[in-house]
């Protein structure tokens, strides 16, 4: 039974990965740069699982039960335990496989939320990323994504270097811990390999009363310029000209 359970779980995973890849949703779990490798190894894993099942010796359960009963002289208590254990093992395997099927194939894929961003600390993530934001100074700002602007906002305290540049940033709303009523982060998750290593990156937006217009996890687009952060003079914040609600994009992460 354990062999069948393992193969069934493997095949469910294979179908899930191939379905996500075919529907363009695999990027919700892994960096698209690794999608080809993931699909290839998934197919290989599925083939090996089926091969191991086909080549494995089949145990003759009937003969085993017969020998067992014979050796124990027909002891009912001992002989009856084996079928019960098999029923329990079968039920357990069905539950595990059904649970995996529902989780991987029935429930819709979901993006990480502000709760995860708060737990992983947007500000600390920006500070710890092993990139010097000053290397971005003088580069073409039209090539920057949200993670680049997050680094700049965290590592610069003089907005003069970016004077006259109007940003348009899209992400979901997560609160700024030290200034929850006047500021929020426009946030996304940056994925290096897969969703397990996803780290939140965000640019603080100074917008007093934002809670009257938006809820945490709402997706918004903010436009405006960078100013010295009123809540943190060691960094920059977006002083928005406009902030409007928007739909979550098909690809919500940055890589």
N, C-alpha and C positions, 0 to 999 in steps of 0.2 A: 504493500500500500504506500509506503514512504517513497518508493521509486515512482509510482504513478503520480503522487502528489508533487514531487519535484519536477517531473516532466510537465504536468499540467500548469504549474506556476510559471515555468520557463516559457511555455507556449503562450500563456496569457500575456506575459511581459513582451514577448516577440510581437504579438498582434498589436499590443498597445503602442510600442515604439514605431512600428510600421504605419499604424493609423495616424499617430501624431505627426510623423514625417510627411505622410501623404496630404494631410489637411493643413500643413504649415504651422502646426502648433508645437513642434518639438522644441522650438526656441524658447518656450516657456519653462523648459527644464534644463537645457544645455546651451552652451554657446554655439551658434550656427556654424562656426568654423569647424566644430567637431562633429557635426551632424552626419556627414558621410561616413566617418569612422564608426560612429555609434550604430548606424544602420547596418553596416557591414558586419560588425562584431555581433550584433543581435541576431542576424540571419545565421551566422556561423554557430553561435550558441544554440539556436533552435535546432539546427541540423545535428549537432553533436548530442543534444539531449535525446532526440528521436533515435539516433544511432545507438546510444548507450542502452536505451530501452529495448531496442530490437535485438541487440547482441547479448544482452544479459540472460543468464540461464533462468528459466521459469521454474519456480519451486512447485512441487506437487503437493498442494495443501491437503488434498484428500488423503494421500498416503501418509502425510505427516500426522494428520488427526487420527488416522487408524492406528498407527504405531504408538501414538501417545496414549490412546485409550487402552491399547493392549498392554503396554508397559506398566500402567498404573492399575491394572486389574479392574477397570471399569469404575474407578472412584468417581462418583457423580460430582462431588464438590470441585475436584481438580479438573475434571474433564469439561465442566460447564463454564469454567473461567475463561477458557480460550475463545469461544464464540463471543462472549461478552466483550473481551478485549478487542476482538476484531471489529465488532459493531462500533465500539467507542472510537477506535482508530479511524474507521471509515467515516464516521460522523465528523470527527475532528478535521480530517482531510477535506471533506466537502465544505465545511465552514471556512477553512483557510482559503481554499481555491475560490469559493464564492465571494469571500470578502475581497480578495485580490482582484477578481473580475469586476466587481462593482467599483472599487477604488480606481482601477486603471482604465476601464472601458465604458462605465456607465456615468460616473460623476464627471461633469465638465471640468477641464483644466482651469485652474484659478491662479491668478498672479499673487505674489507676495503683497502684504498690506502694510499700512502704517504701524500696526502693532509690532510687526517684525522690525520695521525701521527704527522704532523707539527702542526696542530691546537691543538692537545692534548699534545704536547711537550714531546718528547721521554725522554729527560734528566730529566725533572721535574718528570715524572712518575717513573723513576727508583729511584730517590731520595726519593719519597714519599711512595713507597711501604713499608708496615709495616713488613719488614723482615730484619734481620741483616745478611748481606752477610758474616760476619766473622764466622758465624756458619757453612758456607760451607767449610771453610779452613780445610784441612785434610780429607774431604769427597772424595769419588770416583768421579773424574771429568767426568768419562764416563757416569755418571747418570745425569749430568747437561744438562738442555735445554737452549735455548737462553735467557730466562728470568733470569736464574741463573747467566749466564755469564754477562748479563747486570747489575745485581746488583753488581757483583764483580768489573766490570769495573768502575762503578760509585762510589763505596765506598772504594776501595783500591787505594793507590797511589804508592805502592812498588811492582813491578812485581816479586821480588825475590821469593815470596811464590808460584808462579806458573811457575817458571823457568823450562824449559825442557818439559813443557806440550804443545803439538801441538793441537790447536783447529781446528775444522771443523764446520763452522757456515753457515747456509743457511737462507736467508730471502730476503726481497725486499729492494731496495736502497731508502733511504731517506736522504736528505742533512743535514749536521751539520750546524746549523745557524751561528755559529761564525767562521767557517772555510769551507766555501762552495766549495772551489776549491781543497783543499788538503785532505779532509776527508768526509766520508759519514757513515751513520749508516747501518749496516745489521739489518733489522728491522722485527719484527712480532708483532701481537697483542695478548695480553694475555686476555683471557676471563674467568671471574669468573662464571657468570650465563648466560649471553646472549650478543649479539653483542652490545647492548646499553651500557653496562658497559666496553666494550673492551678498554684496555689501551695499547699504543704502548711501546714496550721494544726493545732496540737495543744496539749493541756494536759498538762503533766508529771504523772505519777502516782508517788507515793513508795510503792514496794512491794518491799522487799528480797526477793531470791530469786525475782523474777517469772519468770525464765528456766526455773525448774523447773515452772512451770505453763503458760506460754504461749510461743509461738514468734513471731518477727517476722512480721508480716503477718496474724496471727490477729486476727479481729474480736472485740472485747470490749465489755461494758457495765460501767462503773464508777460506783458511787454513793458519795457522801461529801461532805466539806466542804473548803473551801480553807484552807490553812495556809501559813505562810512556808516556802518551798521549802528543805528541808534541804541540797540541793546547790547552791542559788543564792539567797542571802539578798536578792537584788534582785528576786525575783519570788515568785509563789505556785505551789503545787502542790496537786493533789488528794490528800488523805489518805483512802484508800478504806475504807469500811465493808465493801463487797463488790466483787469484780471477777469477772465470769463470762463465759465464752465465749458468743458469739452468732453468728448467721448474717449474712453480708454482706447489707445491705438492697438492695432493688431500686434505690434511688437512693442511691449511696454518697457523692455529693459534696454540698457546700454551695455556695450561690450568693449 
